[in-house]
Amino acid sequence: MKTVCVFDSGVGGLSVLHALLAHLPDVRFVYLADSGNAPYGDRPPDWVRERTHRITAGLCQAFRPDAVVVACNTATALAIDSLRRDWPALPFVGVEPALKPAVALSRTGQIGVMATRGTVGSPRFAALRKRLETAHTPRTPHFHALACSGLADAIERDDSAAVRRLSHRYVGELLAMAPASQPMDTLVLGCTHYPFAAEAIAEAAGRPIRLVDTGAPVARRTREILPLDHASSHLAAAPVFLSTGAPAALDAVVQRWLALDRPARAWAD
């Protein structure tokens, strides 16, 4: 049975794990929430890169994975290239704001992007945005990106009042960026935490709006890059949950969001 390690700055990557479990039931997943250091979004880039490499080294030593999913937009933006350089034989799947799927869904071409400061300010995000905005398409898309400081942290802490307040603030700012003649009709959830605030974000929009996240595309890509396992039993494998914070806090989120009763273990590195 193949093993895939998945890690995020905290619990947000569970939105990606949810899709992975649905698409790859015959794979054993190890999920690490770096909640003791969450969130990554406002951390210095060098710190994020060092932390991402440290986690990857620890997971490789402990579990010898067949692939690693970096289920954090900030870590992907700042460290995925160096991870692939330092572990050339290990397949990595990163998460990026789903700009391309959003272009296909949007009718007005006005697309909002909610992300962390680390993602919005990264060269990787800038290159993706420029590539799509300059592509020859029937309608040139216009991306309006906003760093939503504090939102991932509020979701991590399960502070529903703060999640609602920040969602209304940031969605309001984003909607105001589009011209009245071409209202924004699509929002990209550019942090893996944000799908767990989808209800508050949709409420803040005050009208129908498409919300796009990366869970399903990441799951499909992971299936594509995994080496074939002809000996696989195709039986569901119980995931392993680890946390650098309080394991009980991760337990509660896993039960609430994934409906799984799998006690987490403490992870120290």
Secondary structure, DSSP 8 states (H G I E B T S, - for coil): --EEEEEESSSTTHHHHHHHHHH-TTSEEEEEE-GGG---TTS-HHHHHHHHHHHHHHHHHHH--SEEEE--HHHHHHHHHHHHHHSTTS-EEE----HHHHHHH-SSSEEEEEE-HHHHTSHHHHHHHHHHHTS--SS--EEEEEE-TTHHHHHHTT-HHHHHHHHHHHHHHHHTTS-TTS---EEEE-STTGGGGHHHHHHHH-S--EEE-SHHHHHHHHHHHS---TT--------EEEESS-HHHHHHHHHHHH------EE---
